[in-house]
Amino acid sequence: MNGAAKGAIVGGVFLAMIGGAGYGVYALVGDAGGKEGTGGGKGEETVLHADKGSGPVTEKEAARTARAFLAAWAAGDDRAAAELTNNAQAAQPAVADFRGKAYVSKAVITPGTQNGATVPYKVAAEITYEGVTKPLAYDSQLTVVRGLTSGKPLVDWQPSIIHPQLQKDEKLRAGAPASPPVKAVDRSGEELTAEKYPSLRPVLDQLREAYGDKAGGRTGAEVWIEPAARDGAKRTLLTLVEGEPSTLRTYLDAKVQAAAEKAVAKFPESSVVAVKPSNGQILAVANNRKDGYNAAMLGMRAPGSTMKIVTAAMLLDRGKVAADKPAECTKTASWGGRSFHNLNNFEAPGANFATGFARSCNTAFINEMKAVGDDGALSKEAREVFGIGLDWKTGIKSIDGKVPDATGADAAAAYIGQGRITMNPLNVASITATARSGLFHQPVLVPAELDGRELATAARRMKPGVQQQLVSMMRLTATSGTGRTAMAPVGGDKGAKTGSAEVDGAGSPDSWFTGFSGDVAAAAMVEGGGHGGDAAGPIVAAVLTSS
């Protein structure tokens, strides 16, 4: 099987069933576009194009438009189908490709119960490629709207009309893919599959794209979703002909991955990453998101108070604070014309810096700006010691954290993980790993020698005195500070930092939590999850106790 092989469609038919009754049987090839059965076709289209009105479409208009569109799609008449939508330019190639490039040789389209202007339907398709035919069944829906300029009832075009997993600018394709399949295994040789570890699907797809042609496998034939971006990964929907996969070793740990999958399943819109502080190897990557996005490695959100690990390291590095020396934890603090406060406006008179860290006192950090000023110290510490922004090459696509230089109120916000700083759980887990070991090890998913990529290295290691104090403050946070409740199930030597990040327009802040236990560091984020210890904390604790 090769990329030049072509599919065969012989005597293929679509059967569109409207309202439970046979609407039409259409030959896709070799029948001059003729149709059998009852109703539909150009006559229906002419009636629809005469329909004009204003306001929301009626149920009758929606039913008639949906019926005509499905009939045109079923007939393989991409032009007629496209003209019944509000975006003919996008709809016509999509309808044409359903047959021509996804190799659909037969399909039964069965509408369900109409709900106002929305019509659900089931598609039972058959894909025929190189003499092999396999079924592909799915549910989708369409909605009819009033044309803005024409006043006609039109199908509101969305790629998901063709297949529910299609997103903007993505395409349904079948054939022999460019990349052979891979059998990804964990560090002990256990196979990692999307069926067993669902949130690994985008990771496994990217591993195949990156290493399938390097690892020595042989391609088969598949149905897949072609990504919109060139650097995106194809998503396989159906295997038509099994290829011969090569084995690809990763640094993931099946046991830790299983715990991560189970933990994020309890919190919608959550992500977590676990790494080994001693070498940067990634042990687990898990997401629970409606959009299927790998936010664990690609997210860009303000990290909240988990950033105080870096800020504390910078202040300790410059000798501006010490864990056992007093730090002003006042109710409020001002910098650059902006006032900052603590959660519930608490204060801790006479507290030392370690207590301010453990209780996540914002003002204890911002008050120290008087001694540091707006000189880019935080971004410098993040880059030189924690490796943030050094173009990490993990083995698949990932996004480094960003700690841009800032002045005034933005600089103060950066001290507590707000403002223009962005991170994802991979970045924050790495920050904790660096604090734990004292040396930045770039996170890696697969061995660098597999493709000869060069790993990022930090300019300097953390000063031993800084690392000792930083780890002691994280231990205090885990045992008697804001991370105490979440970290209670974690035994042995442990440390943590909580965070909650305000997001413009969101009803609840993002929940962040990071921690370490032994030679494992983990970080989690739950969008809109609230306080760090409430949502992200239990996820991190579950991952740490599994190792």
Secondary structure, DSSP 8 states (H G I E B T S, - for coil): --TT------S-EEEEEETTEEEEEEESSSSTT-EESSS-SHHHHHHHHH----SS--HHHHHHHHHHHHHHHHHT-HHHHHHTBS-HHHHHHHHHHHHHTS-EEEEEEEE---BTTEEEEEEEEEEEETTEEEEEEEEEEEEEEE-TTT--EEE---GGGT-TT--TT-EEEEE--SS--EEEE-TTS-B--TTTSGGGHHHHHHHHHHHTTTTT-B--EEEEEE-SSTTS--EEEEEEE--B-EEEE-S--HHHHHHHHHHHTTSTTEEEEEE-TTT-BEEEEEEE-TT---HHHH--B--GGGGHHHHHHHHHHTTS--TTSB--B-SEEEETTEEEE-GGG--BTT-BHHHHHHTT-HHHHHTTHHHH-SSSHHHHHHHHTT-TTS----SS-----B-----HHHHHHHHTT-TT-BB-HHHHHHHHHHHHHSS----BSS-GGGTT------SS---HHHHHHHHHHHHHHHHHSTTHHHHTT--SSEEEEEEEE--TT-SS-EEEEEEEETTEEEEEEETT--STTTTHHHHHHHHHHH-
